Amino acid sequence: MDVHTSILDKNDRLAERNRGFFKAKKLLVLNVLSSPGSGKTSFIQQTAVALRGKLRVGVIVGDLATDNDAERLRTAGIPVVQITTGTACHLEAEMVARAMTRLDLDRLDLLIIENVGNLVCPASYDLGEDLRVVLLSVTEGEDKPLKYPPMFFSARVVIVSKSDLAAAVEYPREKALEIIHRASPQAEVYEVSAKTGAGMDTWLRFLVKQHAAGTIS
């Protein structure tokens, strides 16, 4: 067994332990991924604000160096824990396990893990989440799912972000959606703008429904 395989095997075991712990706490857990600049933090912030009174939200933020994203998310009035990864371009299950001890999970319904901005490294690392959510902004180019197939193929949800800029960047919507569905045939797709709120209601209803389904059993 090579070193990389051994590392992934260990991570997968810890991810399953995380998953069992989250399930016992009746938490819905999202692993949110994207390339840098896709609007991931704004999207999470607006999701948390809009879910007030519906779901109690907490966030674990992974970043290479600064805590800027964590500070922005705290303005939404939610508990936030920062993981500084240093040179690591992804989060791992063990990092999440340590970070979640700093949250009162009994007071949460939804835990959002904001992964490091990267579409390559995090693809192989299960964190114990229920849903892998991948953002693709309209400013990035519609062919990105074909350039990063492991990430998009593993997505349970694809969020097309910054939809308010679609006209300005001449976003080829039909072609882009066709590519997304080809790369992520199993994924739910939501077109949203965190700035204007367009499309967010449908996304929020999906989350509330997913949480309810997970807590019925």
C-alpha positions in Angstrom: 0.0 0.0 0.0 1.5 3.3 -1.0 1.6 6.4 1.3 -1.2 8.2 -0.5 -3.6 5.3 -0.3 -2.7 4.8 3.4 -3.5 8.4 4.1 -6.8 8.2 2.3 -7.8 5.0 4.1 -7.1 6.6 7.5 -9.1 9.7 6.5 -12.0 7.5 5.3 -12.2 5.7 8.7 -12.2 9.0 10.6 -14.8 10.4 8.2 -17.1 7.5 9.0 -16.6 8.2 12.7 -17.5 11.9 12.1 -20.6 10.8 10.1 -21.8 8.6 12.8 -21.3 11.4 15.4 -23.1 13.9 13.2 -26.0 11.5 12.7 -26.3 10.9 16.5 -26.6 14.7 16.9 -29.2 14.9 14.1 -27.1 17.3 12.1 -27.2 18.0 8.4 -23.6 18.5 7.3 -22.5 20.2 4.1 -18.9 20.2 2.7 -18.9 23.3 0.5 -16.1 23.5 -2.2 -15.1 25.7 -5.0 -12.2 27.5 -6.6 -11.1 30.8 -5.1 -13.3 33.8 -5.9 -16.5 31.8 -6.6 -18.4 33.6 -3.9 -18.4 30.7 -1.5 -18.2 32.8 1.7 -21.0 35.2 0.6 -23.2 32.3 -0.4 -22.7 30.6 3.0 -23.3 33.9 4.8 -26.5 34.6 3.0 -27.7 31.0 3.5 -27.1 31.3 7.3 -28.9 34.7 7.5 -31.9 33.4 5.4 -32.3 30.3 7.6 -32.8 32.2 10.8 -35.9 30.8 12.5 -35.8 27.7 10.3 -32.5 26.0 11.0 -29.7 26.7 13.5 -26.4 27.1 11.6 -22.8 26.7 12.5 -19.7 26.9 10.3 -16.2 25.4 10.2 -14.0 27.4 7.9 -10.8 26.1 6.3 -8.3 28.6 5.0 -4.6 28.5 4.2 -3.7 31.6 6.3 -6.1 34.4 7.2 -9.2 34.3 9.3 -11.0 36.9 7.0 -13.7 34.5 5.9 -14.4 33.4 9.5 -14.8 37.0 10.6 -17.2 37.8 7.7 -19.3 34.8 8.6 -19.5 35.8 12.3 -21.3 38.9 11.2 -24.3 36.6 10.4 -24.6 36.0 14.1 -23.6 32.3 13.9 -20.9 30.3 15.7 -17.8 29.9 13.5 -14.6 27.9 14.0 -11.5 28.6 11.9 -9.1 25.9 10.7 -5.8 27.3 9.4 -4.3 24.7 7.2 -1.0 26.3 6.4 0.4 24.6 3.3 -2.4 22.0 3.1 -4.8 22.7 0.2 -7.7 20.8 1.7 -9.4 19.9 4.9 -9.2 16.4 6.4 -11.6 14.4 8.6 -9.3 14.7 11.6 -9.1 18.5 11.3 -12.9 18.6 11.3 -13.1 16.2 14.2 -10.9 18.6 16.3 -12.7 21.7 15.2 -16.2 20.4 16.0 -15.3 20.0 19.6 -15.2 23.9 19.7 -18.9 24.0 18.7 -22.0 23.2 20.8 -23.4 20.8 18.2 -26.5 20.2 20.4 -27.5 23.7 19.5 -27.2 23.3 15.8 -29.3 21.8 13.0 -27.0 22.5 10.1 -23.2 22.4 10.1 -21.5 24.0 7.0 -17.9 23.2 6.4 -16.3 25.8 4.1 -13.4 23.9 2.5 -10.2 25.5 1.2 -10.7 27.2 -2.2 -9.4 24.5 -4.5 -11.0 22.1 -7.0 -8.3 19.5 -7.0 -6.9 18.6 -3.5 -10.2 18.3 -1.6 -11.9 16.0 -4.1 -10.4 12.8 -2.5 -11.1 13.7 1.2 -14.4 12.7 2.7 -15.0 14.7 5.9 -18.1 12.8 7.1 -20.5 15.2 5.4 -24.0 14.4 4.2 -23.8 16.5 1.1 -20.9 17.7 -1.0 -21.8 21.1 -2.5 -19.7 22.5 -5.3 -19.9 26.1 -6.4 -19.3 27.2 -10.0 -19.6 31.0 -10.6 -20.8 32.3 -13.9 -17.6 34.3 -14.2 -15.4 31.2 -14.2 -16.2 29.6 -17.6 -18.7 27.0 -18.4 -16.2 24.2 -19.1 -14.7 24.1 -15.6 -16.7 20.9 -14.7 -14.9 19.1 -17.6 -11.5 20.3 -16.3 -12.1 19.1 -12.8 -14.1 15.9 -13.2 -13.5 14.2 -9.9 -14.8 17.2 -7.9 -17.9 17.6 -10.0 -18.6 13.9 -10.3 -18.6 13.6 -6.5 -21.0 16.6 -6.0 -24.4 16.0 -4.6 -25.3 19.7 -5.3 -23.9 22.1 -7.8 -24.5 25.8 -7.1 -24.2 28.2 -10.0 -23.2 31.4 -8.2 -23.1 35.1 -9.0 -26.1 34.7 -11.4 -26.6 38.4 -11.3 -23.5 38.8 -13.4 -24.6 36.3 -16.1 -25.6 39.0 -18.7 -22.5 41.1 -18.0 -20.1 38.2 -18.7 -22.2 36.7 -21.5 -22.6 33.5 -19.6 -23.8 30.7 -22.0 -26.5 29.3 -19.6 -27.8 26.4 -21.7 -24.4 25.1 -22.6 -23.2 25.5 -19.0 -26.1 23.5 -17.6 -25.6 20.8 -20.2 -22.0 20.5 -19.1 -22.9 20.5 -15.4 -25.5 17.7 -15.9 -23.0 15.7 -17.9 -20.2 16.1 -15.3 -22.5 15.7 -12.3 -25.5 13.6 -13.4 -26.6 12.9 -9.9 -26.5 16.5 -8.6 -29.2 18.9 -7.8 -28.4 22.2 -9.5 -29.4 25.6 -8.2 -28.7 29.0 -9.9 -28.3 31.7 -7.2 -27.1 35.2 -6.5 -26.1 35.8 -2.9 -26.0 39.5 -3.7 -29.7 39.8 -5.0 -31.1 36.7 -3.3 -32.3 35.3 -6.6 -32.7 31.5 -6.5 -31.9 31.3 -2.8 -35.5 30.4 -1.7 -35.4 27.1 -3.7 -32.0 26.3 -2.2 -33.2 27.0 1.4 -36.3 24.8 0.9 -34.0 22.0 -0.2 -31.9 22.3 3.0 -34.9 22.4 5.3 -36.3 19.3 3.5 -33.0 17.4 3.7 -32.7 18.2 7.4 -36.2 17.0 8.1 -35.6 13.8 6.1 -32.5 13.0 8.1 -34.1 13.5 11.5 -37.2 11.4 10.9 -35.4 8.1 11.1 
